[in-house]
């Protein structure tokens, strides 16, 4: 993409309303614009990252055998009256009356609707297990939306739902999602730690939050540092096999949010292994049994011909929130530092002097990289080099290639690694080859 | 995808509420479920087609130099008060009051919001031209939603907006979109005809509807049959070049909707070339000058230092509606007939006798085709062959491969072309090679 044809409105000033670093950087880097309180337009650079995150989430859901569909944003209030949550949800639910005076709402989550879809088609235990997910915009009318997309009102979420005949089968569905989440966040370059979560009045031990570590995270977490070195399950994981050994290895070392922290148990962890850090919740998985299937009549006939309510779980990933979480975990004073897997572009190509012989070298590099699947944002604008450098650092593309007449006299361009600051002078050919190889190995 | 693990709720009965063939077939083929009047859940098979359509639209927008972003679904009423459309829009607008008693609405379109984004960042003619698009759910509270996703309340639309310094530049933006639309619909296997549309009080000749031909289309259209043979601009079209010769070739032969029909002009077309047909509107492009930029203050400084309102256009494609339009244009008595480019899967693999030697042959074919990028829906269920055949015809995958013990004795499987009904007995290897080649050539 040539910057002269792109829409990247970099801000020089830091908007006052931004209280946290990810919000500040997203506004400054031209990724996001607030349209109303807690409601954002995703400008082109932000949208690209959002779609990269969505794609990773989808790939890992599909790998785990979850099937994608899409439910609408607007729901009927009647469904929520069936489950008993219409009144219980309170003011966070955006309630709507349509032209025929019907009570509708903007879905804050989809347990009711997916249960309704399930019950209208599925009759027999032979059709189980069933795992469905969608990635759709949700709305929660927060009383005080803030922190940008970290706590917005309109937000993008992946929510999955499992349907099983009994608790044992539901446990397997839960384990599959647990493993899928470990893989999902690791692919984004994040350290995500599953932590036992409060299950509220339902009880049971089947709820985990996935917390990523970030120095500017919203809450304090406590860990046994062994958990940081656990291997993430590989691409070749067999999701039909017994996954409980993996779950056990990840749930044995101590790890707890502030809310669930047990100082005594933490004390039992050797002092040299105690870590306290800051974290951000990016996923939550939950087994809730027959909470919705019973009141809503989502039953199947079991092998004895008896009608039984199905056991369900739900599994969320905050897709738009992840964008902010990624920035909280990856930034410095100059701006964002994207991991390759979610970067809006892989390479920022800076033409130091448009109109000079740098044009030809830049065009050749641009074509070569793009043809190899390396995504390039080419700054071909006729502006000051200093402003170009600052913008590239701010938007945080993993690699920069700086092309100017002076370097070209020696047959060289400069390649900069945004994360390490390391710089290398290379021939344009060598630079292209190195970038193609390194981007491929990290994508 | 193995059908035993998929969610494909085929209906045997035709739901009574479905008045048109696409709605009937989408419900029967397990693609769609109505959640409220005019509001649908996209079941897995339907969602796959929707995403294929979206991807083609995106690729052609990107090729034409339009930049993607994403605006939110919920908008502030204040923006619409600025343009004067808040009152004018009437009951079709879904109006919402949030917990702080602020007037909001579910966007039926985005002229106001994109103008607001533009004016907050762009100051100079040097930043023009600018072309932006998004693909987002919209809501129009139709008094009587019907015909399934052909006229739903919550629907997916691609809307693009162009910003230019003057009318001449805006004309070029318009021409680019005109060409992009010709390519977009052709890639879906549709005959799309641009027809002059009523521009209302704004006047001018810069509005065209794109109507696709379908025997069961909603409205009557009149054509000079020469237009059916015009070449669609190729992938290598230079969108920076003068596109007016292409536009001229497509706007010279007679083509009109019922509304704009001029019997006298149609009479002047030779009688042997007069075609009257049925059509469905799937796109609409529109130049509207300074209609929004003036009241909303979206101005730039021109090269003389004078502040002038920008010239705008908007360009819509009904993404969810296209799914219905595609079915109206491609079906027979047995069900849907998908063109390869938008088919939910390319091949339906039918195992005639699970548990027999057919399993090995099916697994080998499945692996081989998937590895080559051919998307396979593998019916591995232990059900009647007749039901499997009927389901495959109903869901309309372009090719079927039928594998049974009898054929395998002769070393053969059967390949069926859904569109022509043609059947061939081939070795499994030859079948795989033929399918890989034919799918690649049409994707």
Interface residues (C-beta under 8 A of the other chain):
Chain A: X5 X6 X7 X9 X33 X35 X36 X39 X40 X41 X42 X43 X44 X46 X47 X50 X65 X67 X68 X69 X70 X71 X72 X73 X74 X75 X76 X91 X92 X94 X96 X98 X99 X102 X104 X106 X113 X116 X117 X120 X121 X122 X130 X132 X134 X137 X139 X141 X143 X153 X154
Chain B: X5 X6 X7 X9 X30 X33 X35 X36 X39 X40 X41 X42 X43 X44 X46 X47 X50 X65 X67 X68 X69 X70 X71 X72 X73 X74 X75 X76 X91 X92 X94 X96 X98 X99 X102 X104 X106 X113 X116 X117 X120 X121 X122 X130 X132 X137 X139 X141 X143 X153 X154
